[in-house]
Amino acid sequence: MDSQPEGLARTAQIVSFLFKYRAAGVFSGLDLPSETAVTDAIDTGPEAFVADLEALGPTFIKIGQALSTRPDMVPADYLLALQRIQDNVQPLPFGVVRDTVESALGSRLGKIFTAFDEVPLGAASIGQVHAATLRDGRRVAVKVQRPDISAGIHADLQALAGLADKADRFTDLGRRVRFADWVSEFGKTLLRELDYRTEAENLQRFHEHLESYPTLFVPRPLWDLTRSEVLTMELVDGIKVTDVSGLRRTEEPLGELAGTLMRGYLDQMFIHGEIHADPHPGNLLLTTDGRLALLDLGMVAHVPPRRRDQLLKLLFAAVDGRGEDVAQEVVAMGTRLEDFDEDRFIREVGQRVARYAAASGRSSQSEGRLVLDVTVLATASGLRVPPELSLLGKTLLNLESVSQALDPHLDVKRVVEEHLDHVMRERMRKSLSLAHLASEAMDLQSLVRGAPRKVSNILGLLAENRLQVHVTGLEESRLMENLQKIANRISAGIITAALILGSVMLMRVETESRLFGYPALALVMFLLAAALGVGIVGSALLRDRRATPREERGVR
């Protein structure tokens, strides 16, 4: 009974938040009536924005982390603040943690662990992590989800979906960036993160993919002690890379370790097609034995092969200084809006890439910043780019910040340039694998077998003059809708003219039925014609509008 009022109250809270930051350029696509906006003198700076996101709860903390990858939606100074968003909250009482673990694993805590630290290693909005010791002596980390958090996240996502749909239909920015699509993809990612078994699968895959890099460590999950609400994995002893002292960097050169991290992530992105959506310094630990440990793999984006090829070509073109090729790759993977200025986009991207290619060493611009700048240029030019592009830029930017924390003198650009050749060789090797060649051979065989019959069928239809071309979807198209409106208005206009002519002719007919001194039927027909005429004019003035901006998918 109370769920609907609570949902309305939550929606009102979200709308109030959007109003508050509309004037600052955040969510500027929501051009709602100005008389309902908040006009009080309130702090709407970047730090206040982040604080308000944190106050709105777990859904909006995750939204903040996702928005930090979208320079086309959020101003630059807000992006910097979002990179520092904190997901630290008051820990759950230990009794709640114990009940959750025992319920999920189906056994008492003391039967599974010989020790279970009551004080968590860290507490976030979705869950918290405790150190524990198994019966066989192994030290593990146990991630425990907060009870009933799923219902609140579902309600928030539902409210956001409704607001995003309105923004897409009624605002220019909404039509450009498609808030509804973004909210939908974000929601799917967040709901997957609520199932800790998904994170366990990510840990397992990353561990296997990075086995060729011994200095990179991904803790393996313990499947027997992992459920949807509980994740048990190997415990990592180490410190955050941001806490590494200058003395340790001097005594223990960490440049090679930073370079290995970059190479490992490039492999993940372009060979295995997976992007760790949040590789910030807090999720990377320098272990006591001198390795880098990767943590918190709940949010992993999967990039399909074709998109992977486009992103790799883009990076190759960037490091070679081929600005026009970079622009063409972005156009090919994007959606051209009606006002897309292709010449301007190619020119500005070419200038940006030329400056990037001309610099070298530590003074060079980072690849991540270049990709994010290209994303901003695309939006400003009327091109909607896929989320994988900005996610690639943000991931590279985070990796570069980690590398700089480990070794401020590392030439990240050189590491990327050198390793892209290795990535291309690995991709070529995979494309020449037996399974891939067999698949290609089967496709070729199917084409060869079916081609003669298909050609024969086409020639037969041509000879008998029975070849037809059907254009599907035309009956539901906007063209047919507009033609129908035109036909309806013409019909209404003819009826109106007929009524007027009929009323004029009936005025001359003598009749006893009169109204206001005029023949009643003639007057009624004239008034009906006048009403129809006013309706036609009103419809044209009030309801006619420009056609929805045409969008065109990039093609090569």
PECOR-V795677 format. One line per field, one symbol per residue. ss: DSSP state (@ for helix, = for strand, . for the rest). phi: phi as a letter, one per 20 degrees, with the letter a starting at -180 (. if undefined). psi: psi as a letter, one per 20 degrees, with the letter a starting at -180 (. if undefined). A space follows every 10 residues. Layout:
BEGIN
ss: ???
phi: ???
psi: ???
END
This chain:
BEGIN
ss: ..@@@@@@@@ @@@@@@@@@@ @@........ ...@@@.... .....@@@@@ @@@@@..@@@ @@@@@@@... .....@@@@@ @@........ ...@@@@@@@ @@@@@...@@ @@====.... .==...==== ====....== =====...@@ @@@@@@@@@@ @@@@@@@@@@ .@@@@@@.@@ @@@@@@@@@@ @@@..@@@@@ @@@@@@@@@. .....===.. =.@@@....= ====...=== @@@..@@@@@ @...@@@@@@ @@@@@@@@@@ ...===.... @@@====... .===.....= ==..@@@@@@ @@@@@@@@@. ..@@@@@@@@ @@@.==.... .@@@@@@@@@ @@@@@@@@.. @@@...@@@@ @@@@@@@@@@ ..==..@@@@ @@@@@@@@@@ @@@@@@.... .@@@@@@@@@ @@@@@@@@@@ @..@@@@@@@ @@@@@@@@@@ @@@@@@@@@@ @@@....... ...@@@.@@@ @@@@@@@@@@ @@@@@@@@@@ @@@@@@.... ...==..==@ @@@@@@@@@@ @@@@@@@@@@ @@........ .==...
phi: .effgfffff ffffffffgg dffenelffe eegffeffdf fcfcfgffff ffffffogge fffgffffdc fedcgfffgf fffdfdddcf ffgfffffff ffffembfgf eedebbffef faccfeabdc ebcffenfec ddedeffmff ffffffffff ffffffffed cfffffdlgf ffffffffff ffffefffff fffffffffd ffdfedcdfe fdffdccfdc cdbfedercf ffefffffff fcgdffffff fffffffgfd demcdffbee gfecdeffen ddddcldfdc eddfgfffff fffffgfffe mefffgffff ffedceefef dffffffffg ffffffffeb mfefffffff ffffffffff encedfffff ffffffffff fffffebfef efffffgfef ffffffffff fefgffffff fffffffffe fgffffffff fffeldfcdd denffdffff ffffffffff ffffffffff ffffffgeef beecclndgg ffffffffff ffffffffff fedfbffggf dcffcd
psi: hihghhghhg ghggghgggh jghiipkiim mrphiiqpjq nqokrghhgg ghghhiaggh ghgghhhijm iihpqghhgg hhijpplprp qqqhhggggg ghggikqqgh hgqhqophpq hqpahhaqpq qrprhjippr poppqpqjhg ghgggghggh ggghghhhhj qghghgimhg gghggggggg hhhioihghg ggggghgghj hinhippopq qohhkpahip pprqpppaqq hijpqhghhg hnpjghgghh gggghhgggi gikpooimlr hijpporhjk rppprmkhnp pppqgghggg hghggghghi knghhgghhg ghiaoprhkp ngggggghgg gghghghhqr bhiqqqhghg ghhhgghggh ikppqqhhgh hgghghgghh hgghhhnijp nhggggghhh ggghghhhgh hjqggghggh hhggghgggi gggggggghg hghjkjpqpp oqihhjrhgh ghhggggghg ghgggggggg gghghhhipp qhoqokiqpg gggghghggg ggghgggggh hhhprqqppp qpqpq.
END
